[in-house]
Amino acid sequence: EDGEHGERKDPKWTRRGGEVKIIPQGRPSVVFHAIQSHNLDKPDVPDEGQFRTENTTTYRVEYVGPVRRVHTTVEWHDPRHPTCEHVKPPPEVPPTVKMRVVGKTSLKYDRHLVNEAANYEAFEKHFFEHWSGLNVLPPMHDPVPVGALVPQYYGYYVPVQDCDEDKDEDAEDTDGNSSAGTGTSPGYLSPILLLEDCGTIINPNPLTHDQRTEALSLIYRFHFAGWAHGSVYHRNILTQPGPLSMPPSKRSKDTPSFRLIDFGRSYHVDNTNFKKSEWMGDRFSEETSMKKLFDMNSF
């Protein structure tokens, strides 16, 4: 209503503030003196009595200044029970959260860590997804939760050493596969595989039937994607309070989350891979070991 550039704006709206006045209302207390009528002309005659009226004064606060009505479609809300989005309490999970991570290192000449890093790079995207509903994984008959299969992968970090022109060519490389050196090397510096901390080693004994089924489904899902683990032991299955879709304060050990770890010996096959027959044997062996671990001979 002021116009595109304020050309119709009333000058009174240029005033940026007003003032608050305190205005008294009612009547203050009044004192009356009683004097005999024949003594009215005698100022030195003392009062014969006095009385005071009641004080009925009240005060009103009033704003004096520019006032402009703002038209809005927002309905009135009870301030004791706010429902507007901007006054709701913040979510329990902040926009940024702290994550616990694990750094894996290797022994000298050991290739398992670099192999594991390469496998993490090759894993399908759904291996890392925290929640995607329920699914049936053959040969199982009942649906199981399908969350993240492996820890979140945060990178493979290789140490960088200063190289002098006159340094011995036999000095250690970043994988620790050669040695010797000039004697000035700090020694073997292991690469670091940085992963999500997924809890502690699983203990199958207290788990319910449904929880055992969910943990067992990890290896079936891994095999279904064409992978063989190569090291199926209880130490390579981790558990933590869940579900992970809830804030940490609302997770419970009664609803655990499971994760498969340690892929230094894992490998992938497809229909053209010469390891297909080897993979079939490893698959049978690994599934048998998992069923024995969780005492799940049938579904």
Stockholm file with secondary structure:
# STOCKHOLM 1.0

chainA/1-299         EDGEHGERKDPKWTRRGGEVKIIPQGRPSVVFHAIQSHNLDKPDVPDEGQFRTENTTTYRVEYVGPVRRVHTTVEWHDPRHPTCEHVKPPPEVPPTVKMRVVGKTSLKYDRHLVNEAANYEAFEKHFFEHWSGLNVLPPMHDPVPVGALVPQYYGYYVPVQDCDEDKDEDAEDTDGNSSAGTGTSPGYLSPILLLEDCGTIINPNPLTHDQRTEALSLIYRFHFAGWAHGSVYHRNILTQPGPLSMPPSKRSKDTPSFRLIDFGRSYHVDNTNFKKSEWMGDRFSEETSMKKLFDMNSF
#=GR chainA/1-299 SS CCCTTSTTCCGGGGCCCCEEEEEEESCCCCEEEECCGGGTTCTTSCCSEEEECCCCCEEEEEEESCCCCCCCCCCCCCTTSCCSGGGSCCCSSCSSCCCCEEEECCCTTCCHHHHHHHHHHHSCGGGSCSEEEEECCTTCCSCEEEECSSCCEEEEECCCCCCCTTSCTTSCCTTSCCCCCCSCSCCCCCCEEEEECCCEECCCTTCCHHHHHHHHHHHHHHHHTTEECSCCCGGGEEEEEECTTSCGGGCEEEEEEEEECCCTTCEECCTTCTTHHHHHHHHHHHHHHHHHHTTCSCC
#=GC SS_cons         CCCTTSTTCCGGGGCCCCEEEEEEESCCCCEEEECCGGGTTCTTSCCSEEEECCCCCEEEEEEESCCCCCCCCCCCCCTTSCCSGGGSCCCSSCSSCCCCEEEECCCTTCCHHHHHHHHHHHSCGGGSCSEEEEECCTTCCSCEEEECSSCCEEEEECCCCCCCTTSCTTSCCTTSCCCCCCSCSCCCCCCEEEEECCCEECCCTTCCHHHHHHHHHHHHHHHHTTEECSCCCGGGEEEEEECTTSCGGGCEEEEEEEEECCCTTCEECCTTCTTHHHHHHHHHHHHHHHHHHTTCSCC
//
